[in-house]
Amino acid sequence: MNRLTVTTFLTSMLLQLPLSFSSPVYSNPKPVSLARIGCKSLPGAGFMTGGFRGYQPINQDIAIGLEVHRAVGRFGNDAGNGGIAPGKGPQITCRLAEPGQSSRFKTLSLSYGLPEQGGEGAWVKGNTAKVQLTIYLDGKSQGSRTLYLNDTDTWAINIAGRKSLAMTAECFNQSGHTCPPVIFYEDVLER
């Protein structure tokens, strides 16, 4: 066999190999939705009878301000229309790691907003509603963000080494009406 034949043979064999780098060394694991890690609603302020409470996965277009977002989740309680009743805000807690281990995730990326119209109906125009969203890691507050009607926001939270995540929402409304649910259009846990 001459050298050209061996080179041609080896080249043809290499070209037949898959060009995929799907081994764990090369691949970046897919992000996971907050809705898929089994968060639990907490009783107490957010507990209402019937319907949903806490974080509910959804897949629908919802207008927030002058934009339409593909919603992946809503955070509220069954206050008659899925919104957040003043003094009865939803609370959830999520396990980020098995007992005795730390989180396999590094970052929680949230994009969310407060719609003027909810999935179940309109909120009062000129409503003075605002919702305060608070995040806790291992039981300690990581801060709060306040949303007014038609506001959107993003929040990236470092969750490396943490065991649990909790989220609460509180409605403040001078008129005493229910606030809309917080709508999430991104809720990604990244490794």
C-alpha positions in Angstrom: 0.0 0.0 0.0 1.4 3.3 -0.9 1.3 6.4 1.2 -1.4 8.2 -0.9 -3.7 5.2 -0.5 -3.3 5.1 3.3 -3.8 8.9 3.6 -6.9 8.7 1.4 -8.3 5.8 3.5 -7.7 7.6 6.8 -9.2 10.8 5.5 -12.3 9.0 4.3 -12.7 7.3 7.7 -12.3 10.6 9.6 -15.0 12.2 7.4 -17.5 9.5 8.3 -17.1 10.2 12.0 -19.9 12.3 13.5 -19.0 15.9 14.0 -21.0 16.2 17.2 -19.5 17.2 20.5 -22.3 15.9 22.6 -20.1 14.4 25.3 -20.5 16.0 28.8 -17.1 17.5 28.4 -18.1 19.6 25.4 -21.8 20.2 25.9 -23.5 22.9 27.9 -26.4 21.3 29.7 -29.8 22.7 28.8 -31.3 25.2 31.1 -34.3 24.2 33.2 -37.5 26.0 33.8 -38.4 27.0 37.3 -41.7 25.3 36.8 -40.0 21.9 36.3 -38.1 21.7 39.6 -41.2 21.0 41.7 -41.7 24.2 43.6 -44.3 24.1 46.4 -46.9 26.7 47.3 -46.7 27.7 51.0 -49.9 28.0 53.0 -50.6 31.3 54.8 -50.9 34.7 53.2 -51.1 33.3 49.7 -53.6 30.5 50.4 -57.0 30.8 48.7 -59.5 28.0 48.2 -59.9 26.5 44.8 -58.1 27.4 41.6 -54.3 27.8 41.4 -52.0 29.5 43.8 -48.3 30.0 43.6 -46.4 29.5 40.3 -48.4 28.1 37.4 -46.7 27.1 34.1 -48.5 28.6 31.1 -47.8 28.9 27.4 -49.7 31.9 26.0 -49.2 35.3 24.5 -49.8 38.1 27.0 -49.5 41.8 26.4 -47.5 43.8 28.9 -47.3 47.5 28.0 -46.9 47.8 24.2 -45.3 44.4 23.7 -46.6 40.8 23.5 -44.6 38.2 25.4 -44.8 34.4 25.3 -45.6 33.8 28.9 -44.1 30.7 30.5 -45.5 31.1 34.0 -47.7 33.2 36.2 -47.3 33.9 39.9 -50.5 34.8 41.8 -53.3 33.2 43.7 -56.9 32.4 43.2 -58.3 35.8 44.1 -61.3 35.3 41.8 -59.4 36.2 38.7 -55.9 34.7 39.2 -54.5 38.0 40.5 -52.9 38.8 43.8 -55.3 40.0 46.6 -53.9 42.7 48.9 -52.5 41.0 52.0 -52.8 37.5 50.5 -49.8 37.3 48.2 -48.5 34.0 46.9 -45.4 32.3 48.3 -43.5 29.4 46.9 -40.3 27.5 47.9 -38.2 25.4 45.6 -35.5 22.8 46.3 -32.3 23.6 44.4 -30.4 20.6 45.7 -30.9 17.2 47.3 -30.3 17.1 51.1 -26.6 17.4 52.0 -25.7 18.7 48.5 -25.4 22.2 47.0 -27.2 23.5 43.9 -26.4 22.0 40.6 -27.5 25.4 39.1 -25.5 28.6 39.0 -27.9 31.3 37.9 -31.6 32.0 37.9 -32.6 34.3 35.1 -36.0 35.9 35.3 -37.9 38.2 32.9 -41.3 39.2 34.0 -43.9 41.9 34.0 -47.2 43.1 35.4 -50.0 43.1 32.7 -52.8 45.6 32.6 -55.0 42.8 31.3 -54.7 39.3 32.8 -55.5 36.0 31.2 -58.9 36.0 32.8 -60.0 39.5 32.3 -59.2 43.2 32.4 -57.8 45.0 35.4 -59.2 48.4 36.2 -57.7 51.2 34.0 -55.9 53.7 36.0 -55.4 51.1 38.7 -52.8 52.2 41.2 -51.7 48.6 41.7 -48.1 47.7 42.3 -46.6 44.3 43.2 -43.4 43.7 45.1 -41.6 40.5 44.2 -39.0 39.2 46.7 -36.5 36.4 46.3 -35.0 34.4 49.1 -32.0 32.0 49.0 -31.6 29.5 51.9 -34.2 31.6 53.8 -32.4 35.0 53.4 -33.8 37.8 51.3 -31.8 38.6 48.2 -33.8 41.8 47.6 -37.1 42.9 46.1 -38.3 44.5 42.9 -41.4 46.6 42.5 -43.6 46.5 39.4 -46.3 48.8 38.3 -48.9 48.1 35.7 -47.3 47.5 32.3 -43.8 47.4 33.7 -41.3 44.7 32.8 -38.0 43.7 34.4 -35.2 41.2 34.3 -33.3 39.8 37.3 -30.3 37.5 37.3 -29.7 35.8 40.6 -26.5 33.9 41.6 -27.8 30.6 43.1 -24.5 28.7 43.1 -24.0 26.6 46.2 -27.6 27.3 47.5 -30.1 24.7 48.6 -33.4 26.5 48.4 -35.1 29.3 46.6 -38.3 31.1 47.8 -40.4 33.8 46.1 -43.1 36.0 47.4 -45.3 38.6 45.8 -47.2 41.3 47.7 -50.0 43.5 46.2 -50.2 47.2 47.1 -53.2 49.0 45.8 -54.7 52.2 47.0 -58.1 51.3 45.6 -58.1 47.9 47.5 -58.6 46.0 44.2 -56.7 42.8 43.3 -53.4 43.2 41.5 -52.7 41.3 38.4 -50.5 38.1 38.6 -46.8 38.5 37.8 -46.3 37.1 34.3 -42.9 35.4 33.6 -41.6 35.1 30.1 -38.3 33.7 31.2 -37.7 31.5 34.3 -34.4 29.8 33.5 -32.1 27.9 35.9 -28.7 27.6 34.2 -25.9 25.2 35.1 
